[in-house]
Structure formats: structure tokens, C-alpha cells
Amino acid sequence: MTDITIHPIARMRSDFPTKFGIPRQSGLVPELRSTIVFEPEFRNPDTLRGIEGYTHLWLIWQFSEAVRQEWSPTVRPPRLGGNTRMGVFATRSPFRPNSLGLSCVRLLGIEHTDKNGTVIHVAGADLMDGTPIFDIKPYIPYSDSHPDASGGFTDTAGEFLLKVDFPETLLSILPEEKRDAAKAVLSHDPRPSYQRKPERIYGINFAGYDIRFRVDGDVLIVQSVEKIN
């Protein structure tokens, strides 16, 4: 077998410094805002000529925090409770032979900057800060959209949405432009699927803040918010 070497063309800049709390699929939290910053050798604005004619983009990227030498033919999807095994190619698990991810994001616009050249602003990304991006392709509705498609086990896995009790005194600690995104991220239940103890306190690092919460039934209750130094 011949090895193929590919290099990142860009890195994602997002509000998630760690994996915990990142939406499990792109588009689930449209309030999220991220920026694609190209590597120096790819900062040629001509590469993006015509891109603003599209509303969405496909990103091909690496699960950089899940790279392993060995892989398993089956995985345990969180949406099935973390106990049922499915074939790795029947899921979007990060634990795959080549650790590649695929995400569809909304294009918000491009910006020419002095520091990073031309960058792309997107919404709804499910990528950690610093994630390497290998390719960007336009989303083409006439070929990429299939309204009659079946979603496999995800069709019956449920929404898993939680009600979020975020006291105003704590919510006001966050920058105003981050509040809706924070509440939306929490509503999608960031907890590992195998942890369901109502007394347990969890913490998510988001946009430079440590948000602590617990979950009682279908209600997520924010306990504290502190700025990370």
C-alpha cells in the first residue's frame, strides 16, 4: 500500500479549546461563529475567487485529537447510548482509519486582514480551535441535497435536546454576542452518553469562559461562569 501525504491548507479558529462540548454534527448550532485561517503558503486571495456565490461550504478536516495508530471496525455512537456497536463506516465517529471529518458550514463572508491574509467566516461549524483543514469545497444544492435520504439509526436516535436554566446573573458574564451560542451548545447535552448522574458537575470551556453545569432530568442548570485567565 502506498502512503499518501496531505498537508493542511488552513486551521479553524473557534470558541472550543477542547473537544468537550463541541456539537456532534455541523449545523446543529447555527449560532456558532468560526473563522478559517489559511496557512501562509495558501494565502492567495485568488483561491477564493467566486466563493461568495455560495451559501454553504464542505470542509474536509482531521480529528486531530483522535489520531490513533490502530483502529476498530466497530464503534459505539453516543446517540445510541454509548453501548451499541455499529460499523465505523456506518457512523461519523472520529475514531476512523484516517481520522478525517466532513462538515457542512454556512458561509458568512470573507475578510481581508493584515495579519492572516484573506479569511473565511462561517457559522455552524463543529470543529475545535486549531483543527487542521485539508480542503474546502462549495456545497451544491442540486447534487448535494437529497430530501428523500434516510438517516439510518440517527432517524430514531432522538433529538436529545435539554432545557437550559441559565440565570441572567451568570449569562451576563458572557459577551453579548456569545450568549445565544452558549445556550444552544448546552441545549445539545455536552455530557458523555454514559454519564447521567444528576449530582455531577460538568465544565465546558467556551469562548474563553469556564461554564459549570449539572443536568437534572431534561433540564441543564448552569452553576457558575468564570473567565479563563
N, C-alpha and C positions, 0 to 999 in steps of 0.2 A: 504494500500500500504506500502510495506517495503522499508525504506530508505537504500540506498547503499552508503557507504563511500569509496571514492577512493583518493589516495594521489599522488601528483606529483612525478615522478621519476627523472625529470630534469627541467631545466629552459633554455630558449633561450636567447642568448646574440646576439643582433642585433644592427643596426645603427639607430633604431627608438625608441626614448624615449617616444613618444606619439603615439596615433592612427593615427593622421593626416598624410597622405602621404603614408601609407603602401599600397602596391599593393592589389587590391581587390581579387586576387586569387594567389595561389602559382604558380611559373613557369613563370609568366608574365615578370619578370625582372630577367633573369638568371645571370646578372652581380652582383646581391646582394650576399654578403658573410655573413654567420652567424655561430655561434658555439653553440652546445648543451652541456651544462654543467650539469652533473648528481648531484643529491642530495647526500650528504655524504654516506647514507646507501646503495646507488646503485652504488657506485664507485668501482665495481668489474670488472676488465678487461675481466673476463671470460664471462660476459653477452654479449660481443660484438664479441666473437669468431666466425669467418666466415662471419662477416658482410661486409668485404671488397670485397666479391664476388659479391655484388650487386652494381648497379649504382644509384638506387633511393630508397628512403625510404618514408613510410607513417608516418606522425606524427598525433597523436590524442592529442588535447590540449584544453585549456579553453580560451574563450573570457573573460579574467579576468576583463576587463574594461567595460563589458556589462552585468554583472551578475545582474539579477533583480528577485524579489520575484514573480512578475506577468509576464505573457506572453500573446501575442496576437496570434490568429490563422492565421492572415494575416500580411504581412509586405510590405514595399514599396521598391523594389530593386532599387538601384541607377542607374543601367543600363537601367531602364525603365523611367528615368527622375525623380524618387522620388515621383510620384503621383499615379501610377498604383499599385493596391494591388494584391499580389499573396499569395498563401498559404505558411505558414512558412516552411513546409516540401518540398515545390517545389522550395526552394531557399537555398542559403548558408548564409543567414542573421545571424549576431551574436546574434540577439535577439530571442533565442530559449528556450524551456523549461529547457534544461540542459546546455546551453551556451557552447556546445562542438564544436570545429573546427576540420577539417580534411585537411591536406596539404600533397602534394607530393613534395619532395625536392630531388635535386641531391646530392649524397654522394661524397664529395671531398676527404675525408680521415679521419683517426683517429690519435690522437696525445696523447702521454703520457706526462702529465705535473706534476710538483711537487706540485703546488697549488691546482689544481682541479681534479687530477687523470686523467683518460682517457676521452678525449672529442671528439666530432664528429664535423667536419667541413662540412657545407652544402652550397648549392647555391640555390637561387630562393625562399627562404622562405618568407612568408607573415605574420610574427609574430613580435609583439612588443618586445622590450627588457624586459626580466624578465618574459615572458609568461610561465605559468606552462605547462609542457608536461606530459601527463598521460601514453602514450605508444608509442613505436616505432616498426614498422613492415616493413619487406622488401617489396618492390614493385616487383611483379612477372609478367613479361610481358605476359606469356601465359594465365593467368587468369584475370589480371587487365587491360589489354589493349583491347579495343573494337572499332576498326576503323569504324564500321558501326553505332556507337551510335549517338543518337540525343541529341542535347544540349538544347532542349526546347526554351524558349524565348531568351536565350543567343545567339542562332544561328542568330537571326535577330536584335540583340540589337546594332550592330556596334562595331567597334574597339575603337572609342573614343581616338585615338592617336593624339597628338599635335606635331607640330614642336617646337623645343626648341631653343630659341635665348639666348645662354649663353655666354656673352662676355668673351673673353680669359683672360682679366684682372681680372675678377671675378672667372672664373673657376680655374685659377692658385692658388687661395687661398686655395682650397681644396687639400688634399693629392692626389697625382697622382693616387693611387690605388682606390680612391673613385669617381673619376670624371665620368667614364663611367656609374657607377651605379646611380649616382645622376641625370645625364641627362636622363637615362632610366626611373627612377622613375617619374621625372617631365613630361615626354612624355605621361604617362598614366593618366594625368589630375587628380591631387590630390584633386581638389575642390569638395565640396559637390554638388550633382547634381542640387540642387535648387538655387545655387548661380552662376550667369552668368554675373555679371556687369563688363565690361572691365576696369573700373577705380579702381576697388577694388584691394587692395594689400593683398596677402596671404603670410603666412610664414610657412615653414616646417623645423623642426629640424631633421637634418640628419647627422650622424657620428660626432656629436659634433659641428655642424655649423648651424647657422640660415640662411636659404636661403629665401629671399623675392622675390616674383614674381607677375606678373599680366598676364592676358590672354586676347588677342585681336583676336577675331575670332578663327582661328585654330593655333595661334602662342602663345606660352608661353614665356614671356620675363622676364629674371632674372634681378632684380633691384639691389640687394645687397647680399653680403655674409659676415657673421661675425662669428668668432669663439666664441662659448659659454663658458664663464668662469665657 
